[in-house]
Amino acid sequence: MTAAAAGPIQIEVDGQGEPVVFVHGLGGTSNTFSAMLESFAGFRCIRPDLPGSGRSLRPFEVLTIEAMAAAIVDVLKIVAGAPAHVVAHSMGTLVAQHVAVEAPEIVRSLSLFGPIVEPAEAARGRLRERAQIARRQGMVAVADAVAAAGLSSSTRAGSPVTLAFVRESHMRQDPEGFAQSCEALADARGADLRLIRCPVLIATGDEDAIAPPGVAQGLADRLKGARLKIFERCGHWTPLERSKDCGKLAADFVRAQAN
């Protein structure tokens, strides 16, 4: 593994070969995808921390989904240096959709885990409330609620390490950066799916309360030729709850597009 940067964006790079860029979700970091990397032997895996998340500094400007998408475009152009496959989770999937619309010439495929679309009004309200909790009470107050809501019952009962990882990923976030990310998602608009022309893989868990199977199916129906996979006994944190399965699924899909 080597470290890299694109402006304020901190990046980890593993391996050699055709580039694959990984985009984490709200409360995540580059480490969200660590357990999937074994499946991507023969690829150059590029894992940035989004602006205001993980090791990447929060910009002076208020965070927006569009600004996150612009940061990923910079990563694709500066670090990948060639058209790349994009693997994303949760909020990162909405960022990836905007990237595929804004810069289709540099996106070879999309693999979307726990896919997010334009939030409903109730979800927008919950995100704004979570932002205020982060500011007033800190990230410890956020971590337990997020872990409880985002993981399947079997993961919570049988994988304490996964539960601890999700909590720690949130607890290490900058509270203001996390709050602005929540508000960016609350204010987000969906990408124009008619303009996405690359191959798309969509996967979610059958117990995903944030990106439930019905939402994933609806997204797949709107993206011509999209492939859909529903994991059993799995919640929203698919790259952690089913890391080996997700790694193989995404890597096989990417290889099929690369050949």
N, C-alpha and C positions, 0 to 999 in steps of 0.2 A: 504494500500500500504506500502511496505517496500523497503528499498534501499539495493542493493547488489553490488558486484563488482567481476569481473574475471580479475585479473591483472589491467590494466589501463581502462578496459571497465566498464562504469557505467551503472547500470541496475535498473529497477523498476520491482517489483514482486507484483502481485495482485492475491488474491484468493487461493483456495486449489483444488487439484485434478490432473488429468493428465496434463502434461506440454504442453504449447503452446508457442513457441518462435516467436516473432514478429521482423521483420528486415525492417527498414525504408529505404528510398531511398535518393538520392542526395538532400541535402538541408533539409532533414527531421531529426527528432529525435524520441525518444520513444513516444512523444506526438502525432505523426502522427496517432496513433491507439487508442488514448484515448476514442474517441467517439464510438468505436466499442466494448469496453470491456463489456458493459452491456449484450451483447448477449452471452458472454462466461462464464456465471455463471456455477460453478461446475468445472472449469478448473483453473490451476495455470498459469497465464499469465505473461510471462517473456519478458520484453521489454528493450533490450540493446540500447545504443547509439553506433553506429559504431566508429571505431578508427578515431580520428580527427573530429568527428561530435558531436554536442550537448555538453554534459558534459564530454565526453571521450577525454582524451588528445591525441594529435597527437604524434605518435611514432617517435623515432629517424630515423627509416628507412622510405624510401619513400613509400607512400601508394600504394597498388595494390589490385585488386579484389581478388587475391589469399590470400593476407594477411587478408583481411576482412573476407573471408570464413574461414580461420584458426581461427580467433577470434570468429566467431559464433560456430564453432566446440567446442571451449573451453567452451563457454556458455552452449552448449548442454550437455557437459560432466560434467562440474563443478557445474553449477547452476541447470539445469534441472535434472541431475542425472539419467535420464532414456530416452529411445527413445521418441522423442517429435514431435508434429506437428509444421510445420513452416508456418507462414503467412508473406508474404513479399509484399513490394510495390516498383515499379520502379527499380532503381539500386539494391535494396535489393533482387529483384527477380532473378537477374543474380547471385548475391552472393549465394542465396538459391539453385539455380541449381547446382552450384559448390559444395556446401555442400552435396547435395544429391548424387553427384557422388563420392566425396572423402570419405564420411562417411555414406554410405547407411544404415548401421545397427542402426543408431541413428535418422533417419528421418522417421517418420511414414506417413506423407503426406505433400504435398506442396499446399498452396493456394497463387496464384500469381496475384496481382492486378497491372494493368498497366505494363504488363511483358516486360522486356528488353531482347533482344538477342544481339549477337555480333554486335556492331555498324557498320553502313556503313561508307565509307570514308568521306562523307559529314558531317555526325554526329560527327565523330572523330574531324574534323576540328572545328566544332562549340563548342565542349566541350573544346578544347585547347584554343580557343579564350575566352570563358567564364572564364577559369582559369586565363588568363592574366588580364581580367577586374577586377576580384576579387582582384588580387595582386596590381594592379595599382590604382584602384578607390575605392576599398572596397565593402562591401556586399550591401550597399544601391543601388549601380549602378546595381547590379545583380537582386535584389528582384523584382522590377517592371516588368522587362522583363520576368522573369521566371513565375510570377503570370499571366501575360497576355497570355503567350504561353501555360501554362499548364492547365488553367481552361476553362470550357465551357462558351459559351456566356451567357447562362442562369444563371450560377453560378456567373459570373462577375456582371451581372445586378441585380440579385435577392438575393445574399448572400454576403453582404459586410464583414460579420464576417469571412467567409471562405477566401475571398481575403486577409483580414488583417492577418489571421493566416499564410497563405503561405508566405506573405511578412515578417512577424516577424520571422518565422522559419528560413528563409534565413538570415535575418539581424543579428541574434544572433549567426551565425556560425563564427568560426575562419576563416579569409580569406585564410590563407595558408592551413589549413586543407581542406577547401572547394575546393581550387584550386587543391590540390593534389588528391582529390576525383574525380574531373572532369577529370584530366589526367589519373587516374587509369581506369576510365570508357572508356576514349578515347583509351587506350592501351589494353583494355580487349579482350579476346577471349571467344567465346561461350563454354559452357559446352558440353560434349559429351552426348547428349540427349539419345542415345541408352542405356546408363548405368543408367538412372533414372527408377527405378522399382516401386516406391511408387505411390499411387493415387495422381492425380494432378487436381486442380481446377484452371481455368484461367478466369480472368474477366478484362474487360476494358470498357472505355466509347466510345460512338459512335462519340464523338468530340475529342478523344484523338489524338493529333497530334504527340505525342512522341512514344506511343505504340498503333498505330491505329488498328482497328478491323482486317485488313488484316494480320498484324504481329501476333496478338493474335491467329487468325485462323491457320496461318502457324505453330505456335508453338504447338497448340493443335493437329494438324494433325501429327506432328512428335513425339508426346508423346502418346503412345497407351492407349486408354481409358480415355484420359483427358476430363474433362467437361469444356465447354466454356459458359460464360455469357457476353452479351454486354448490358451495361446500356445506356438508352436513355437520351439525354440532359446532358451528363456527359463528362468531360474532363479527364485529366491524374491523377488528385488527387482524385481518387475514394474513398479512406478511409475517406476523408473529404467531398467531394461533395455529396456522397451517403452513409454516415456513417451507418445509420440504416440498409439499404439494404445490404451493404457489410458485416456488422457484422452478420446479420442473415444468409446470404449466406455462409460465411466461417464457422460460428459456426455449422450450420446444416451439412455441409460437414465434418467437424472434428468429430462431434458426430457420423455420419454414419460410419466413419473409426474406431472410438473408440469402437463401440458396436460389 
